[in-house]
Amino acid sequence: METLRAQIIKKAWTDAAFKQQLLSDPKKALKDEFDVDVPAAYTVTTVEETPTHYYLVIPPNPEDVANSNLSPNAVW
């Protein structure tokens, strides 16, 4: 089964309007297209890589998540 993350990326590659909404208002884009409600406590930032500009995302340390009030299920 394809992950939600993969589905979102594929949709952005093939649907220019969705991609623009994902870049400008990611929570609304996820709700409109995938019926995913992102809790208000979470911030979602969408960035677009280019052939010459890459982003390296460092996820939270699992120990930090385990020791917090955050849900360990809040993953892709």
PDB file of N, CA, C and O in Angstrom, chain B, residues numbered from 101:
ATOM      1  N   MET B 101       0.838  -1.182   0.000  1.00  0.00           N
ATOM      2  CA  MET B 101       0.000   0.000   0.000  1.00  0.00           C
ATOM      3  C   MET B 101       0.885   1.248   0.000  1.00  0.00           C
ATOM      4  O   MET B 101       1.867   1.328   0.739  1.00  0.00           O
ATOM      5  N   GLU B 102       0.537   2.176  -0.804  1.00  0.00           N
ATOM      6  CA  GLU B 102       1.294   3.413  -0.930  1.00  0.00           C
ATOM      7  C   GLU B 102       1.054   4.311   0.289  1.00  0.00           C
ATOM      8  O   GLU B 102      -0.081   4.452   0.745  1.00  0.00           O
ATOM      9  N   THR B 103       2.113   4.909   0.805  1.00  0.00           N
ATOM     10  CA  THR B 103       1.975   5.786   1.966  1.00  0.00           C
ATOM     11  C   THR B 103       1.259   7.077   1.577  1.00  0.00           C
ATOM     12  O   THR B 103       1.238   7.466   0.409  1.00  0.00           O
ATOM     13  N   LEU B 104       0.683   7.724   2.566  1.00  0.00           N
ATOM     14  CA  LEU B 104       0.033   9.015   2.328  1.00  0.00           C
ATOM     15  C   LEU B 104       1.044  10.012   1.775  1.00  0.00           C
ATOM     16  O   LEU B 104       0.726  10.794   0.879  1.00  0.00           O
ATOM     17  N   ARG B 105       2.237   9.985   2.298  1.00  0.00           N
ATOM     18  CA  ARG B 105       3.284  10.903   1.828  1.00  0.00           C
ATOM     19  C   ARG B 105       3.519  10.728   0.335  1.00  0.00           C
ATOM     20  O   ARG B 105       3.608  11.714  -0.397  1.00  0.00           O
ATOM     21  N   ALA B 106       3.622   9.481  -0.127  1.00  0.00           N
ATOM     22  CA  ALA B 106       3.833   9.207  -1.549  1.00  0.00           C
ATOM     23  C   ALA B 106       2.641   9.678  -2.377  1.00  0.00           C
ATOM     24  O   ALA B 106       2.820  10.216  -3.470  1.00  0.00           O
ATOM     25  N   GLN B 107       1.435   9.483  -1.869  1.00  0.00           N
ATOM     26  CA  GLN B 107       0.235   9.922  -2.583  1.00  0.00           C
ATOM     27  C   GLN B 107       0.215  11.442  -2.740  1.00  0.00           C
ATOM     28  O   GLN B 107      -0.137  11.958  -3.800  1.00  0.00           O
ATOM     29  N   ILE B 108       0.596  12.154  -1.679  1.00  0.00           N
ATOM     30  CA  ILE B 108       0.625  13.619  -1.719  1.00  0.00           C
ATOM     31  C   ILE B 108       1.634  14.100  -2.749  1.00  0.00           C
ATOM     32  O   ILE B 108       1.338  14.999  -3.535  1.00  0.00           O
ATOM     33  N   ILE B 109       2.821  13.509  -2.750  1.00  0.00           N
ATOM     34  CA  ILE B 109       3.867  13.915  -3.697  1.00  0.00           C
ATOM     35  C   ILE B 109       3.416  13.647  -5.129  1.00  0.00           C
ATOM     36  O   ILE B 109       3.570  14.511  -5.992  1.00  0.00           O
ATOM     37  N   LYS B 110       2.865  12.472  -5.394  1.00  0.00           N
ATOM     38  CA  LYS B 110       2.390  12.156  -6.750  1.00  0.00           C
ATOM     39  C   LYS B 110       1.312  13.133  -7.201  1.00  0.00           C
ATOM     40  O   LYS B 110       1.317  13.583  -8.347  1.00  0.00           O
ATOM     41  N   LYS B 111       0.389  13.463  -6.301  1.00  0.00           N
ATOM     42  CA  LYS B 111      -0.675  14.410  -6.634  1.00  0.00           C
ATOM     43  C   LYS B 111      -0.076  15.772  -6.966  1.00  0.00           C
ATOM     44  O   LYS B 111      -0.517  16.422  -7.913  1.00  0.00           O
ATOM     45  N   ALA B 112       0.916  16.211  -6.204  1.00  0.00           N
ATOM     46  CA  ALA B 112       1.562  17.503  -6.465  1.00  0.00           C
ATOM     47  C   ALA B 112       2.284  17.507  -7.806  1.00  0.00           C
ATOM     48  O   ALA B 112       2.325  18.537  -8.479  1.00  0.00           O
ATOM     49  N   TRP B 113       2.852  16.377  -8.204  1.00  0.00           N
ATOM     50  CA  TRP B 113       3.545  16.282  -9.492  1.00  0.00           C
ATOM     51  C   TRP B 113       2.583  16.365 -10.665  1.00  0.00           C
ATOM     52  O   TRP B 113       2.957  16.830 -11.741  1.00  0.00           O
ATOM     53  N   THR B 114       1.341  15.918 -10.469  1.00  0.00           N
ATOM     54  CA  THR B 114       0.414  15.821 -11.603  1.00  0.00           C
ATOM     55  C   THR B 114      -0.701  16.861 -11.582  1.00  0.00           C
ATOM     56  O   THR B 114      -1.437  16.984 -12.562  1.00  0.00           O
ATOM     57  N   ASP B 115      -0.845  17.608 -10.498  1.00  0.00           N
ATOM     58  CA  ASP B 115      -1.945  18.557 -10.361  1.00  0.00           C
ATOM     59  C   ASP B 115      -1.386  19.903  -9.892  1.00  0.00           C
ATOM     60  O   ASP B 115      -1.127  20.100  -8.704  1.00  0.00           O
ATOM     61  N   ALA B 116      -1.206  20.813 -10.829  1.00  0.00           N
ATOM     62  CA  ALA B 116      -0.585  22.112 -10.531  1.00  0.00           C
ATOM     63  C   ALA B 116      -1.386  22.916  -9.506  1.00  0.00           C
ATOM     64  O   ALA B 116      -0.796  23.585  -8.658  1.00  0.00           O
ATOM     65  N   ALA B 117      -2.704  22.861  -9.570  1.00  0.00           N
ATOM     66  CA  ALA B 117      -3.525  23.611  -8.617  1.00  0.00           C
ATOM     67  C   ALA B 117      -3.348  23.056  -7.203  1.00  0.00           C
ATOM     68  O   ALA B 117      -3.229  23.817  -6.243  1.00  0.00           O
ATOM     69  N   PHE B 118      -3.332  21.744  -7.080  1.00  0.00           N
ATOM     70  CA  PHE B 118      -3.108  21.131  -5.776  1.00  0.00           C
ATOM     71  C   PHE B 118      -1.731  21.512  -5.244  1.00  0.00           C
ATOM     72  O   PHE B 118      -1.583  21.849  -4.069  1.00  0.00           O
ATOM     73  N   LYS B 119      -0.738  21.456  -6.104  1.00  0.00           N
ATOM     74  CA  LYS B 119       0.632  21.798  -5.689  1.00  0.00           C
ATOM     75  C   LYS B 119       0.689  23.231  -5.157  1.00  0.00           C
ATOM     76  O   LYS B 119       1.322  23.482  -4.131  1.00  0.00           O
ATOM     77  N   GLN B 120       0.043  24.161  -5.834  1.00  0.00           N
ATOM     78  CA  GLN B 120       0.048  25.553  -5.384  1.00  0.00           C
ATOM     79  C   GLN B 120      -0.657  25.697  -4.034  1.00  0.00           C
ATOM     80  O   GLN B 120      -0.197  26.437  -3.164  1.00  0.00           O
ATOM     81  N   GLN B 121      -1.787  24.980  -3.863  1.00  0.00           N
ATOM     82  CA  GLN B 121      -2.487  25.030  -2.586  1.00  0.00           C
ATOM     83  C   GLN B 121      -1.648  24.380  -1.490  1.00  0.00           C
ATOM     84  O   GLN B 121      -1.622  24.861  -0.357  1.00  0.00           O
ATOM     85  N   LEU B 122      -0.968  23.293  -1.824  1.00  0.00           N
ATOM     86  CA  LEU B 122      -0.113  22.615  -0.858  1.00  0.00           C
ATOM     87  C   LEU B 122       1.018  23.536  -0.395  1.00  0.00           C
ATOM     88  O   LEU B 122       1.396  23.521   0.776  1.00  0.00           O
ATOM     89  N   LEU B 123       1.551  24.328  -1.308  1.00  0.00           N
ATOM     90  CA  LEU B 123       2.612  25.272  -0.958  1.00  0.00           C
ATOM     91  C   LEU B 123       2.083  26.456  -0.146  1.00  0.00           C
ATOM     92  O   LEU B 123       2.772  26.948   0.748  1.00  0.00           O
ATOM     93  N   SER B 124       0.869  26.915  -0.448  1.00  0.00           N
ATOM     94  CA  SER B 124       0.357  28.111   0.219  1.00  0.00           C
ATOM     95  C   SER B 124      -0.455  27.809   1.482  1.00  0.00           C
ATOM     96  O   SER B 124      -0.419  28.587   2.435  1.00  0.00           O
ATOM     97  N   ASP B 125      -1.181  26.696   1.499  1.00  0.00           N
ATOM     98  CA  ASP B 125      -2.017  26.348   2.653  1.00  0.00           C
ATOM     99  C   ASP B 125      -2.077  24.828   2.780  1.00  0.00           C
ATOM    100  O   ASP B 125      -3.079  24.210   2.420  1.00  0.00           O
ATOM    101  N   PRO B 126      -0.998  24.223   3.295  1.00  0.00           N
ATOM    102  CA  PRO B 126      -0.905  22.763   3.305  1.00  0.00           C
ATOM    103  C   PRO B 126      -2.025  22.062   4.072  1.00  0.00           C
ATOM    104  O   PRO B 126      -2.503  21.017   3.630  1.00  0.00           O
ATOM    105  N   LYS B 127      -2.454  22.608   5.205  1.00  0.00           N
ATOM    106  CA  LYS B 127      -3.513  21.946   5.964  1.00  0.00           C
ATOM    107  C   LYS B 127      -4.810  21.885   5.164  1.00  0.00           C
ATOM    108  O   LYS B 127      -5.490  20.859   5.167  1.00  0.00           O
ATOM    109  N   LYS B 128      -5.157  22.967   4.482  1.00  0.00           N
ATOM    110  CA  LYS B 128      -6.379  22.991   3.673  1.00  0.00           C
ATOM    111  C   LYS B 128      -6.249  22.037   2.483  1.00  0.00           C
ATOM    112  O   LYS B 128      -7.199  21.333   2.140  1.00  0.00           O
ATOM    113  N   ALA B 129      -5.084  22.018   1.866  1.00  0.00           N
ATOM    114  CA  ALA B 129      -4.863  21.116   0.738  1.00  0.00           C
ATOM    115  C   ALA B 129      -5.022  19.664   1.160  1.00  0.00           C
ATOM    116  O   ALA B 129      -5.636  18.875   0.442  1.00  0.00           O
ATOM    117  N   LEU B 130      -4.480  19.304   2.309  1.00  0.00           N
ATOM    118  CA  LEU B 130      -4.580  17.927   2.797  1.00  0.00           C
ATOM    119  C   LEU B 130      -6.022  17.577   3.148  1.00  0.00           C
ATOM    120  O   LEU B 130      -6.468  16.453   2.915  1.00  0.00           O
ATOM    121  N   LYS B 131      -6.743  18.534   3.703  1.00  0.00           N
ATOM    122  CA  LYS B 131      -8.151  18.297   4.036  1.00  0.00           C
ATOM    123  C   LYS B 131      -8.982  18.156   2.765  1.00  0.00           C
ATOM    124  O   LYS B 131      -9.778  17.225   2.641  1.00  0.00           O
ATOM    125  N   ASP B 132      -8.797  19.083   1.818  1.00  0.00           N
ATOM    126  CA  ASP B 132      -9.595  19.083   0.587  1.00  0.00           C
ATOM    127  C   ASP B 132      -9.367  17.842  -0.260  1.00  0.00           C
ATOM    128  O   ASP B 132     -10.319  17.271  -0.793  1.00  0.00           O
ATOM    129  N   GLU B 133      -8.122  17.421  -0.389  1.00  0.00           N
ATOM    130  CA  GLU B 133      -7.803  16.335  -1.322  1.00  0.00           C
ATOM    131  C   GLU B 133      -7.761  14.945  -0.689  1.00  0.00           C
ATOM    132  O   GLU B 133      -8.052  13.952  -1.356  1.00  0.00           O
ATOM    133  N   PHE B 134      -7.400  14.868   0.594  1.00  0.00           N
ATOM    134  CA  PHE B 134      -7.209  13.560   1.223  1.00  0.00           C
ATOM    135  C   PHE B 134      -8.070  13.376   2.480  1.00  0.00           C
ATOM    136  O   PHE B 134      -7.975  12.350   3.153  1.00  0.00           O
ATOM    137  N   ASP B 135      -8.907  14.370   2.792  1.00  0.00           N
ATOM    138  CA  ASP B 135      -9.767  14.339   3.975  1.00  0.00           C
ATOM    139  C   ASP B 135      -8.954  14.086   5.252  1.00  0.00           C
ATOM    140  O   ASP B 135      -9.380  13.355   6.146  1.00  0.00           O
ATOM    141  N   VAL B 136      -7.782  14.706   5.308  1.00  0.00           N
ATOM    142  CA  VAL B 136      -6.895  14.590   6.464  1.00  0.00           C
ATOM    143  C   VAL B 136      -6.996  15.883   7.265  1.00  0.00           C
ATOM    144  O   VAL B 136      -6.709  16.967   6.758  1.00  0.00           O
ATOM    145  N   ASP B 137      -7.404  15.751   8.516  1.00  0.00           N
ATOM    146  CA  ASP B 137      -7.462  16.891   9.424  1.00  0.00           C
ATOM    147  C   ASP B 137      -6.166  16.939  10.219  1.00  0.00           C
ATOM    148  O   ASP B 137      -5.889  16.049  11.022  1.00  0.00           O
ATOM    149  N   VAL B 138      -5.378  17.975   9.994  1.00  0.00           N
ATOM    150  CA  VAL B 138      -4.149  18.161  10.762  1.00  0.00           C
ATOM    151  C   VAL B 138      -4.520  18.964  12.007  1.00  0.00           C
ATOM    152  O   VAL B 138      -5.049  20.069  11.887  1.00  0.00           O
ATOM    153  N   PRO B 139      -4.255  18.433  13.194  1.00  0.00           N
ATOM    154  CA  PRO B 139      -4.621  19.147  14.425  1.00  0.00           C
ATOM    155  C   PRO B 139      -3.987  20.537  14.482  1.00  0.00           C
ATOM    156  O   PRO B 139      -2.889  20.766  13.973  1.00  0.00           O
ATOM    157  N   ALA B 140      -4.712  21.451  15.116  1.00  0.00           N
ATOM    158  CA  ALA B 140      -4.245  22.838  15.223  1.00  0.00           C
ATOM    159  C   ALA B 140      -2.887  22.937  15.905  1.00  0.00           C
ATOM    160  O   ALA B 140      -2.135  23.874  15.637  1.00  0.00           O
ATOM    161  N   ALA B 141      -2.559  21.997  16.777  1.00  0.00           N
ATOM    162  CA  ALA B 141      -1.281  22.028  17.499  1.00  0.00           C
ATOM    163  C   ALA B 141      -0.091  21.742  16.590  1.00  0.00           C
ATOM    164  O   ALA B 141       1.054  21.981  16.972  1.00  0.00           O
ATOM    165  N   TYR B 142      -0.357  21.229  15.386  1.00  0.00           N
ATOM    166  CA  TYR B 142       0.712  20.882  14.456  1.00  0.00           C
ATOM    167  C   TYR B 142       0.850  21.940  13.371  1.00  0.00           C
ATOM    168  O   TYR B 142      -0.144  22.485  12.891  1.00  0.00           O
ATOM    169  N   THR B 143       2.076  22.221  12.994  1.00  0.00           N
ATOM    170  CA  THR B 143       2.369  23.127  11.898  1.00  0.00           C
ATOM    171  C   THR B 143       2.869  22.297  10.729  1.00  0.00           C
ATOM    172  O   THR B 143       3.699  21.404  10.903  1.00  0.00           O
ATOM    173  N   VAL B 144       2.370  22.588   9.550  1.00  0.00           N
ATOM    174  CA  VAL B 144       2.831  21.899   8.345  1.00  0.00           C
ATOM    175  C   VAL B 144       3.423  22.952   7.412  1.00  0.00           C
ATOM    176  O   VAL B 144       2.765  23.937   7.078  1.00  0.00           O
ATOM    177  N   THR B 145       4.650  22.738   7.000  1.00  0.00           N
ATOM    178  CA  THR B 145       5.324  23.630   6.073  1.00  0.00           C
ATOM    179  C   THR B 145       5.686  22.832   4.827  1.00  0.00           C
ATOM    180  O   THR B 145       6.319  21.779   4.918  1.00  0.00           O
ATOM    181  N   THR B 146       5.289  23.327   3.682  1.00  0.00           N
ATOM    182  CA  THR B 146       5.607  22.660   2.431  1.00  0.00           C
ATOM    183  C   THR B 146       6.664  23.476   1.704  1.00  0.00           C
ATOM    184  O   THR B 146       6.528  24.690   1.550  1.00  0.00           O
ATOM    185  N   VAL B 147       7.713  22.803   1.261  1.00  0.00           N
ATOM    186  CA  VAL B 147       8.755  23.436   0.461  1.00  0.00           C
ATOM    187  C   VAL B 147       8.962  22.594  -0.786  1.00  0.00           C
ATOM    188  O   VAL B 147       8.717  21.388  -0.783  1.00  0.00           O
ATOM    189  N   GLU B 148       9.408  23.229  -1.833  1.00  0.00           N
ATOM    190  CA  GLU B 148       9.638  22.521  -3.089  1.00  0.00           C
ATOM    191  C   GLU B 148      11.122  22.528  -3.419  1.00  0.00           C
ATOM    192  O   GLU B 148      11.750  23.582  -3.515  1.00  0.00           O
ATOM    193  N   GLU B 149      11.670  21.331  -3.592  1.00  0.00           N
ATOM    194  CA  GLU B 149      13.052  21.229  -4.036  1.00  0.00           C
ATOM    195  C   GLU B 149      13.134  21.538  -5.528  1.00  0.00           C
ATOM    196  O   GLU B 149      12.161  21.388  -6.267  1.00  0.00           O
ATOM    197  N   THR B 150      14.297  21.964  -5.941  1.00  0.00           N
ATOM    198  CA  THR B 150      14.568  22.177  -7.363  1.00  0.00           C
ATOM    199  C   THR B 150      15.769  21.298  -7.718  1.00  0.00           C
ATOM    200  O   THR B 150      16.378  20.693  -6.836  1.00  0.00           O
ATOM    201  N   PRO B 151      16.104  21.227  -8.991  1.00  0.00           N
ATOM    202  CA  PRO B 151      17.266  20.417  -9.351  1.00  0.00           C
ATOM    203  C   PRO B 151      18.575  20.867  -8.677  1.00  0.00           C
ATOM    204  O   PRO B 151      19.529  20.095  -8.593  1.00  0.00           O
ATOM    205  N   THR B 152      18.612  22.118  -8.198  1.00  0.00           N
ATOM    206  CA  THR B 152      19.845  22.613  -7.581  1.00  0.00           C
ATOM    207  C   THR B 152      19.690  23.052  -6.133  1.00  0.00           C
ATOM    208  O   THR B 152      20.648  23.535  -5.530  1.00  0.00           O
ATOM    209  N   HIS B 153      18.494  22.893  -5.562  1.00  0.00           N
ATOM    210  CA  HIS B 153      18.255  23.311  -4.177  1.00  0.00           C
ATOM    211  C   HIS B 153      17.524  22.184  -3.451  1.00  0.00           C
ATOM    212  O   HIS B 153      16.369  21.883  -3.749  1.00  0.00           O
ATOM    213  N   TYR B 154      18.213  21.571  -2.500  1.00  0.00           N
ATOM    214  CA  TYR B 154      17.671  20.443  -1.748  1.00  0.00           C
ATOM    215  C   TYR B 154      17.467  20.826  -0.290  1.00  0.00           C
ATOM    216  O   TYR B 154      18.134  21.721   0.228  1.00  0.00           O
ATOM    217  N   TYR B 155      16.545  20.144   0.358  1.00  0.00           N
ATOM    218  CA  TYR B 155      16.282  20.338   1.779  1.00  0.00           C
ATOM    219  C   TYR B 155      16.595  19.039   2.506  1.00  0.00           C
ATOM    220  O   TYR B 155      16.243  17.955   2.042  1.00  0.00           O
ATOM    221  N   LEU B 156      17.243  19.156   3.624  1.00  0.00           N
ATOM    222  CA  LEU B 156      17.505  18.017   4.488  1.00  0.00           C
ATOM    223  C   LEU B 156      16.648  18.208   5.728  1.00  0.00           C
ATOM    224  O   LEU B 156      16.843  19.160   6.484  1.00  0.00           O
ATOM    225  N   VAL B 157      15.701  17.307   5.936  1.00  0.00           N
ATOM    226  CA  VAL B 157      14.782  17.413   7.067  1.00  0.00           C
ATOM    227  C   VAL B 157      15.242  16.456   8.157  1.00  0.00           C
ATOM    228  O   VAL B 157      15.408  15.258   7.928  1.00  0.00           O
ATOM    229  N   ILE B 158      15.441  17.002   9.325  1.00  0.00           N
ATOM    230  CA  ILE B 158      15.841  16.193  10.471  1.00  0.00           C
ATOM    231  C   ILE B 158      14.588  15.982  11.320  1.00  0.00           C
ATOM    232  O   ILE B 158      14.082  16.925  11.927  1.00  0.00           O
ATOM    233  N   PRO B 159      14.090  14.749  11.362  1.00  0.00           N
ATOM    234  CA  PRO B 159      12.871  14.497  12.137  1.00  0.00           C
ATOM    235  C   PRO B 159      13.142  14.574  13.631  1.00  0.00           C
ATOM    236  O   PRO B 159      14.294  14.548  14.064  1.00  0.00           O
ATOM    237  N   PRO B 160      12.058  14.671  14.427  1.00  0.00           N
ATOM    238  CA  PRO B 160      12.261  14.695  15.877  1.00  0.00           C
ATOM    239  C   PRO B 160      12.878  13.392  16.356  1.00  0.00           C
ATOM    240  O   PRO B 160      12.643  12.325  15.788  1.00  0.00           O
ATOM    241  N   ASN B 161      13.655  13.499  17.394  1.00  0.00           N
ATOM    242  CA  ASN B 161      14.244  12.323  18.011  1.00  0.00           C
ATOM    243  C   ASN B 161      13.107  11.478  18.596  1.00  0.00           C
ATOM    244  O   ASN B 161      12.274  12.015  19.326  1.00  0.00           O
ATOM    245  N   PRO B 162      13.045  10.184  18.301  1.00  0.00           N
ATOM    246  CA  PRO B 162      11.961   9.340  18.833  1.00  0.00           C
ATOM    247  C   PRO B 162      11.856   9.399  20.357  1.00  0.00           C
ATOM    248  O   PRO B 162      10.756   9.307  20.902  1.00  0.00           O
ATOM    249  N   GLU B 163      12.967   9.551  21.036  1.00  0.00           N
ATOM    250  CA  GLU B 163      12.927   9.653  22.497  1.00  0.00           C
ATOM    251  C   GLU B 163      12.211  10.926  22.937  1.00  0.00           C
ATOM    252  O   GLU B 163      11.487  10.924  23.933  1.00  0.00           O
ATOM    253  N   ASP B 164      12.415  12.018  22.187  1.00  0.00           N
ATOM    254  CA  ASP B 164      11.740  13.273  22.517  1.00  0.00           C
ATOM    255  C   ASP B 164      10.235  13.143  22.327  1.00  0.00           C
ATOM    256  O   ASP B 164       9.457  13.663  23.126  1.00  0.00           O
ATOM    257  N   VAL B 165       9.826  12.448  21.270  1.00  0.00           N
ATOM    258  CA  VAL B 165       8.401  12.245  21.017  1.00  0.00           C
ATOM    259  C   VAL B 165       7.798  11.345  22.087  1.00  0.00           C
ATOM    260  O   VAL B 165       6.703  11.609  22.583  1.00  0.00           O
ATOM    261  N   ALA B 166       8.511  10.285  22.441  1.00  0.00           N
ATOM    262  CA  ALA B 166       8.021   9.348  23.445  1.00  0.00           C
ATOM    263  C   ALA B 166       7.847  10.014  24.806  1.00  0.00           C
ATOM    264  O   ALA B 166       6.974   9.626  25.582  1.00  0.00           O
ATOM    265  N   ASN B 167       8.667  11.005  25.092  1.00  0.00           N
ATOM    266  CA  ASN B 167       8.625  11.679  26.393  1.00  0.00           C
ATOM    267  C   ASN B 167       7.802  12.964  26.377  1.00  0.00           C
ATOM    268  O   ASN B 167       7.916  13.783  27.288  1.00  0.00           O
ATOM    269  N   SER B 168       6.976  13.146  25.351  1.00  0.00           N
ATOM    270  CA  SER B 168       6.193  14.372  25.251  1.00  0.00           C
ATOM    271  C   SER B 168       4.708  14.038  25.188  1.00  0.00           C
ATOM    272  O   SER B 168       4.306  12.877  25.258  1.00  0.00           O
ATOM    273  N   ASN B 169       3.921  15.074  25.056  1.00  0.00           N
ATOM    274  CA  ASN B 169       2.474  14.900  24.909  1.00  0.00           C
ATOM    275  C   ASN B 169       2.083  14.670  23.456  1.00  0.00           C
ATOM    276  O   ASN B 169       0.902  14.489  23.160  1.00  0.00           O
ATOM    277  N   LEU B 170       3.047  14.672  22.549  1.00  0.00           N
ATOM    278  CA  LEU B 170       2.753  14.463  21.136  1.00  0.00           C
ATOM    279  C   LEU B 170       2.413  13.014  20.870  1.00  0.00           C
ATOM    280  O   LEU B 170       2.914  12.108  21.536  1.00  0.00           O
ATOM    281  N   SER B 171       1.567  12.809  19.902  1.00  0.00           N
ATOM    282  CA  SER B 171       1.164  11.444  19.550  1.00  0.00           C
ATOM    283  C   SER B 171       2.253  10.774  18.729  1.00  0.00           C
ATOM    284  O   SER B 171       2.693  11.328  17.721  1.00  0.00           O
ATOM    285  N   PRO B 172       2.698   9.587  19.143  1.00  0.00           N
ATOM    286  CA  PRO B 172       3.688   8.864  18.336  1.00  0.00           C
ATOM    287  C   PRO B 172       3.091   8.374  17.015  1.00  0.00           C
ATOM    288  O   PRO B 172       3.825   7.914  16.140  1.00  0.00           O
ATOM    289  N   ASN B 173       1.763   8.468  16.864  1.00  0.00           N
ATOM    290  CA  ASN B 173       1.109   8.056  15.622  1.00  0.00           C
ATOM    291  C   ASN B 173       1.089   9.158  14.579  1.00  0.00           C
ATOM    292  O   ASN B 173       0.625   8.938  13.461  1.00  0.00           O
ATOM    293  N   ALA B 174       1.579  10.330  14.919  1.00  0.00           N
ATOM    294  CA  ALA B 174       1.583  11.462  13.983  1.00  0.00           C
ATOM    295  C   ALA B 174       2.776  11.348  13.036  1.00  0.00           C
ATOM    296  O   ALA B 174       3.705  12.155  13.073  1.00  0.00           O
ATOM    297  N   VAL B 175       2.719  10.334  12.199  1.00  0.00           N
ATOM    298  CA  VAL B 175       3.788  10.094  11.231  1.00  0.00           C
ATOM    299  C   VAL B 175       3.167   9.842   9.861  1.00  0.00           C
ATOM    300  O   VAL B 175       1.967   9.593   9.752  1.00  0.00           O
ATOM    301  N   TRP B 176       3.969   9.907   8.845  1.00  0.00           N
ATOM    302  CA  TRP B 176       3.487   9.641   7.498  1.00  0.00           C
ATOM    303  C   TRP B 176       3.247   8.165   7.361  1.00  0.00           C
ATOM    304  O   TRP B 176       2.833   7.702   6.298  1.00  0.00           O
TER     305      TRP B 176
END
